């Protein structure tokens, strides 16, 4: 049990270190990312389409920055310069 606790503590320290490193890389800038799948579960086919079609992901695992809109199937990433113009 003590060995398992020691392993978990070491893993926690490593994870905390990675979080600090990632924070320094982003330097407080807004981040946008999403992870999703086209199907709720299992597999299947999507398309073909004869016109441009937005694919709406059925299951969204993460949506950092709320850039992905599951209702429309679009992801919007505002660049920093555009944010400054809006101010």
Beta strands, then each sheet from edge to edge (+ up, - down):
strand 1: 33-37
strand 2: 59-64
strand 3: 68-69
strand 4: 74-75
sheet 1: 1+ 2-
sheet 2: 3+ 4-
end
